[in-house]
Amino acid sequence: MIRVVIVEDEAIVKKGLILTVDWERMGCRIVGDASNGQEGVEVVQQLQPDLVLADVRMPGMDGIEMIENLTGKVDTEFIILSAYSEFSYAQKAMALGVREYLVKPIDDEELEAAVLRVKQRIEEKRRLKSLENQIQSSENKPMFQFREYSSKGKSSQADNMQKAVDFIRQNYASDITIKDAAGALHVSESYLMRLFRQECGCTFNDYLTNYRIKQACLLLSDPQVRVYEVAEKVGYKSQQYFAVVFKKIVGKTPGEFKERGI
């Protein structure tokens, strides 16, 4: 069940979101609400919800400021609601990692679609966290120390690195190279090579390979999925080559990982 908090200063809108949306059908539950950003910071820190729906324009601390105050303190996804469709709000929200931005009056179908997209990301994060916890606590711990890059700076270099990583996340299932990434970012291959070395301490190919194998581990945790299907889903045309790469990083073949667990 996804735990949700509503932060909205308009009482009628807040009540409507709480009472008229079929949260249970979407696998969600309202666990709290707040009427302004400052109150929202306190409620969210106390309840640690999975998802927060927050208005942008609120008295005192607005929704963007609230998210800025909560960044790094909670593991929460946000959906921004606003009666104002200025792109500047969306830009600020996206810079803080918010991927869903809805303009009032809220359309029920758009809200449901946004919630379900966020729900999918939350469930993926839960599976990943569970997998990492199992890896860390395993007696036969595999050599799987990869950590995804997350930019904490505001420099152009950090921004380009984040864009490169986002390119990998969006395209890892395809046959991509550093040339493709450099073209998408409109930078040179040599620049991108240096960027990965400086920011991650690895090459583009190392990062891509480790990201693919991490996704493979998540897929293999599903007992219904077959190894060859996983290989294809994470960008390997050859199941045999996939098995070699997987064992080198994880310490087990895909089949052993799937049968015995971590």
N, C-alpha and C positions, 0 to 999 in steps of 0.2 A: 504494500500500500504506500502511495506517495503522499507525504505529509505536506500540506499547503498552508501558507499564511497570506492573508490579504491585507495590503497597506493602501488605504484609500480614504481621503478626507471627506468625500461626499457620502453622507450616511446612506442615502437612497441607493447609490451605485454600489456601495459596499454590501448593503443588505441584499441587493439583487444578485450580486456575484456569489454570495454565500448560500442563498436560499433557492435561486432559480436554476443554477447550473447543476447538471446531474453529475456531480463529482464522483459518486460511488461507481457509476457505470464506467468511468474512465480509470477506475482503480486508484482514486485519490480521496483524501479526507482533509477537511478544513480543521486545523488544530489551533488556530489563533488569528487575531486581526489587530490592526492598529490604524490610527487616524491621522498620523503624520510621520515624517521621516525619523524624527528623534525617538518617538515611541516605537517605530518599526525596528530601529537598531536594537533597542532593548528586548523587544519580543523575539526577534529573529535569533539574537545571541542566546536567549534563554531556551527557546524551543528547538533550535537547530533544525528547521524544516528542510525538506528536499527542494521545495519550489516556493518562490515568493512572487505574487502578482502585485506590482507597485505602480501607483500613479506617478507621473512626472511632476506635475504642479501641485504642491502641497504647502501649507503655511509653515514657516520656520525652515526646516530642513526638507528639501525636495527629494524626489526619488533617486535622482542621479547621485546626489550627495550622500544619501543613505547607503547606496551600493558601494560608493567609495569608502565609507566608514566601515563597511562589513568585509571589504576585500581582504583576503588572507586570514580572516577570523572564522569564517563559516564555509562549509562545502555545500553551497546552495546555488541552484539555478534561478534566474530571474526572467520574468516576462514584464516588460514595461507597457503601461497603459497611458495614453495621453489624448486630450481633446485637441491638441495642436500637432499638426503634421509636419512641422519644420524639421528638415533633415538634420539640423544641428543636434537635436535631441537624440536621434537615432545614431549619429556619429559618436556622441559621447557614450551612449549605452554600449555600442559595439566595441569601443576602445576599452571598456571595462569587462568585456567578455559576454555581454548580453546578446543573445542571438534572436530573440523574439521581441518584436515591437509592434503593438497594436494601437490603432487610432480609434478613439471614441467617436460615435457610439459603437460599442463592441458588437460585432456580428457573432452570433452564437457558434456558427460553423467555423469561423476563423479562429475563435478562441479555443474551441475543442481541438482543432488541427494543431494549433500552437502547443497546447498542453500535451497532446499525445507525442509530438516531436520531442518536447523536453523530457517527457516520461521515458522515452526510449533512451535518451542520453543518460538519464539518471540510472536506469537499469543496467546500461553498459558499464557505467562507472562502478556500480555495486559489484558486478561480476568481476571487473578488473581488480578492484580492491580485495575481493575475496581470493582471487587467484594469487595476487601478490602476497597476501598474508599466509597462504598455504606454502608458497615458495619459500618465504622467509623462515617459516617454522618447520620446514621439512628437514628430517635427519640427513637425507641424501640430497641436500640442496644443490640444484643444478646451477651451472654458471650462467645465470640469467639476471644480470644486474642493470639492464637497460632502463633508463628513466626518460620519459618523454620531455622534450624541451618546452619550457613555458617562459615567455619573455616577461621579465620584471622591470625592464628598463624602458625608456622612452626615446632612445637614440634611433637614428635611421638604420644603424647596423642591427639593433635588436628587432626593429620592425621588419627588416628584410629577412632576418633569420626566422621570425615567426611566420612570415608569408611562405618561406621555403618549407617549413615544417607542415603548415596547413596544406601546401601542395601535395606533400607526401601522404598526408592523412586522407585527402580526397581522391588520390590517384594510385595508391599503393597496389591495388588489384590489377592495374594495367602494367604493360611493359614500359616503364618510364626510366629515364636516365637523367643525369645532371644537366645534360643539354636541354632536355625538355623543361626542367625546372627553371634553368637560367632564362630560357626563352619566355616562359610564363611571367617571370619577374622583371624581364627587360634588363637583365644584368649579364655580365660575362661569366663564362664557366670558371675562369680562374678566380674571379672575385668570390663566387659561391663556394669554391673549394676552400679558400682561405677563411671564409665566414664560418663554415662548419668546423674547421680546425680550431678557430679562436673561441667560438661560442659553445661547442659541444665536445671538443677534443677528439673528434672522429671524422671520418669522411662521409660524404653524402651517401655512398653505397652502404657503409656500415650502419648509418642511421636507418636507411630504407630497409635493410635486411632485418635489423633488430625489431623495427616496427612491425614488419610483416610476420615475424615469428611470434611476437607478442599477440597479435591478432589471431594467429593460428592456435595459440594456446587457449584463447577464449573460445574459439569455435570447437576445438577438440573436447572441451568440457561438456559439450552436448552429446549424449550417448547415441543420438540418432544420426549424427553426421558421419560421413565416411572420409577417410584420410585423403583420397584423391580429390574429393569435393573441396576440402580445406585448402589443398595445394592450389587449386584453380582460383579459389576465392581470394587468396592472398598474393596472387600474381606469379605463380610458378606453373609453367606449362608442363614441366617434367616432374612427376611424383617422386622419381628416384633422386633427382637433384634436391628437391624440397626436403626429402628425408635426410640427406647428407648435411644440409645447412641446419636443419632443425636439431639434429643430434649434436652438432658442433657447438651450438649455442645453449641448448637446454640440457644436454647430457643424456638424453634418451631419444630413441626413435619416436616418430609420431604415434606409431602403433603401441609402443610401450607406455608412452605418456597417457594415451587414451585408455588402455586396459587397466593399468595399475594406478593411475592418478599420479600426482606429484609426490 
